[in-house]
Amino acid sequence: MSLEEISSWKSFGGRMQVFDHDSDACSCRMRFGIYLPPQAEHGPVPALTWLSGLTCSWANAMEKSGLQRVAAELGFAVIGPDTSPRGEEVADDEAWDLGQGAGFYLTATQAPWAKHYRMDQYVAGELFSLAHDSFPLDPTRHGVFGHSMGGHGALTLHLKHPQQYRSVSALAPICAPSQVPWGRKAFTAYLGADEAGWADYDATRLVAARPSTAPILIDTGSDDISLETQLRPDLFEAACAAAGQSLHARLQPGYDHSYWFVASFMEEHMRWHASQLGL
């Protein structure tokens, strides 16, 4: 599978690049960003996959969070996929929380979404393999983290693929999508009305059935307007306690849902992954 380089910049001694490629999983052209630290010039480096939230793309964290400085220090590559398939042929919706930009890291089963919306297969399957085949990455040290909808994706992908994503963290994740409006709207559209099919994409339900041996870090802002209506970390915390899942859940005073919050804690999360992956 060939990569088309769209952009490339030197950053903190490493290189920030953006690529397009034809995706078999999503049946369309896909774009992702990757930061390669200077250590990658000398051999394989550990990697983190960052999953962004609703309305975002590969660019949000790569441009706003300041991750390159920390990645260069620690020797991490960071991969940032898009949040959905895109293009004129890809189904969309007028609402900002459904359709393009809102893929929810799942495999849709309902029309008109099923043809292209296979973001979990894309991220954990196709892009993971493509990145490890194309860049000097260490396949034994790969973690996943994300924000909001992307935090939901990070938790679910880790719980389903713990040997692939060996470390995990999330910022303001949608922890129990089956029980909140954002998730219920998306799941009904993408997966259908039968809620039995939703369990594989709900971190609170997944951790109850298959807890991970890796500890989980979650940060949420106390002033996040979505805290009690859409995110519900309390439900995930209760499920982790019942399942014996190691969880470090922190409520950060005064922070909201914005990228100001993400940028404030990005370095701590990257250092968390470094400690979990033995750096």
N, C-alpha and C positions, 0 to 999 in steps of 0.2 A: 504494500500500500504506500503510495508516494505522498510526501508532504510538500506543500507549497509554502515557502516562507513569505509571510506578509510584511513583517517588521522585525527589526533586530536593533537592540541598543546595548551598549556596555553600561554596566551598573555595579558598583561596589566590587570591581575586579572581575565580575562574572558577566553573564549575558542574558538579557531579557528578550525573548523571542515570541512571535505569534505565528501560528501555522494554520492553514486550511487543509482539509483532506476529504475524500469521499468516504462516507460512513456506510458500511453494510448494515449496522445495527439500526441506524435512524433513517436509512434510505434517502439521504440528502447530504449536502456539503456541510461539514462541521468545522468549527474554529476553536482552538484552545491556545492558551498562553503557557509558557514554561520559563522559569528562571533557573539557569544553570550556574552554580557558584564557581568561583575560580578553582576550587579543588577538583572539579570535574575534568579539568585538563590533564589530570594525572591518574585518573582511574574512576571506577564506579563510586557514586555517592548515594547516600540514603535519600529518599524522596517523600514528599508530602503531597497529597491531593487535596486542594481546597475547593469546596463546593459553595457557591454563592446562593443568595436568596432570591425571592420574588422580584421580578423586573430587572434583575441584574444580568451580567454576562461574564466572560472571562476577565473583563477589564477592571471590575470594581475593586477587588482585593489587590490586584497587581498594581493599580495606579493610586489607591487611596490608603492602603494599610501600612506601608513602609516595610513590608516583609523582606525586601531584598537585602537590606543591611544585616538583619539577623540571620537570614539564610546564608549569606556570604561568610559570616563569622562562624556559624555552626557547621557549614558544609552541606547544607540541604539543597536539593533541587525541589522546586515547588511547581506543581502542575495545576492549572486553572481551567477546567472545561467550561463550556457555555452551560446555561441553565435549561436549555431546551433545544430541540431541532428548530431550524429557521428556514425561511424562504417562501416564495410566492405559492409553491405547491404544498406547503405545510399548513395543516389546519390551525386556525387561530380563533380568538374570541375578543370581543370588544372590551371585556373586563380585564383589568390589570393582573388579576390573580388566577387567570386560567389561560391556557394556550401558550403562545410563544413568550418565552421568558419565565414560564411557570410550569416546568416539566415534572416537578416533584420527585424526580429520581426513582421512577417506577416504569413498569411496562404496561402501557394501556391495552385494554382488551375491547374497548368500545369504539364504534365509529363516531366521528371521523378521525379519532386520535390514534387508533391502533397501528396505522401504517408507519408513522414516524416516531411516536412518543415511546421510546424504549431507552430511557436515560440510564436506568440502572445497568442494563446490558451494555450500553455504550461506555459508561464510566468504569465499571468493574471488569468488563470484558475487553472490548475493542480498544479503548484508549489506554488502559493499563498495559496491554500487550504491545500496542504501538509505541508507547513511550519507552518501555523497557527494551524494545528492539531497536529503537532509533537513537537513544541517548545513553550515556554511561551512567546507568542507575543500578543500585544494588537491590535485587529482587527480594532479599531477605530482610530488608529494613525499609518498609513503606508504611506510612501512616495516613490517616484521613481526618480532616476537620472541616468545619464550615459554619455558616451563619444563617439563622432563621430557617427557611426552607432547606438551605444547604446544611444546617446543623441537623435537621431531620434526616437528610440523606446520609450524612456522615455516621450518625448513630446506627441507622438501619444497615448500611453497607458493612460497617465493622461487625455488627452482630451476626450478619449472614456470611461474612467472609473473614473470620478472625485470623486465619493464617495468612491471608493476603494483606490485610490492613492490620498491622500488629500494634498500632497505637491509635487512639481516638480522642478527640475533644470537640466541643461545640460551643458556639457563642449564640445565646438567645435562640436555642433550637425550638422548633415546633415538636414538642415531646410526645404528644398524644393526638395525632391528626384525626383519628377516628372520632374524637370527642370534642373537636373545636370547629368553628365555621370554615376557616381556610381549608382544613383537611377534608371535611365532609363534602364541601363543594367540589374540590378537585377529585376526590376518590369516587364520588358518584358519577362525575363526568367521564373519568378515565377508566374506572374499573366496574362501574355498574352499581345498581342499588343493593345487591346482595353483600352485606357487610362481612360475610365469612371470607370473601376474597380480599379484604382490606388488611388482614392481620399481618401479612408478610411485609407490609410497608409502614407499620406503626411501631415505633421504638418501645413504647410502654408495653405493648403486647408481646413483642419479640423478646425483650429481656426477661419477661416472666417465663417464657418457654425455653430460651437458650441463652442464659447469662454467659458473659465472657470472662475469661481468666485475666484479661487486661483491665486495669482500672480506667475509669472514665472521668474526664474533667468537663464540667459545664459551668459557664459564667452567664448570668443574666442580670440586666440592670433593674434596680428597684423602681426606677421611673419609666420603665418600658410600658407604654400604654397597652401593649398586647399581652402583658405578663399573665393576667388572670383570665383573659378571654380566648387567646390563641396559642400561647406557648405552654402553659400548664406544667412547669418543671416539677411541681408538687406531685403530680400523678406518676411521673417517671421515678422520682425519688422513692415513693412508696413501693412501686413495683421492684425497684432495685433492692430495697431493704428486704422485701419478702423473698426475693430470689437469691439473696446472698451476693449480689453484684457489688463490687467495690466502686464507689462513686464519690467524687469530690465535687459537690455542687455548691456554688457560691453566688450569693445575691450581692451585687456590687452597688453600694449606695449612690444614688443620684444619677446613674447612667441610664440612657434610653436605648432605643433600638437602632440607632444610626451607625454610620461608619466611623464617627468619632468614638463611639464605644468600641467598635471592632479594632480600630487602630490603637486604642489605649491598652488592649489586652493581647494583641497579636504576638508580641514578643514573649509574654509569659506562656502562651499556648505553644509556641514553637520550642521553647526551652523544655516544656513538659514532654513534648514528643522526643526531644533529644534524650532526655533522661530515660524514657521508656524504651527507646531503641538502642540504648547503650552507647551514646555519643559522649 
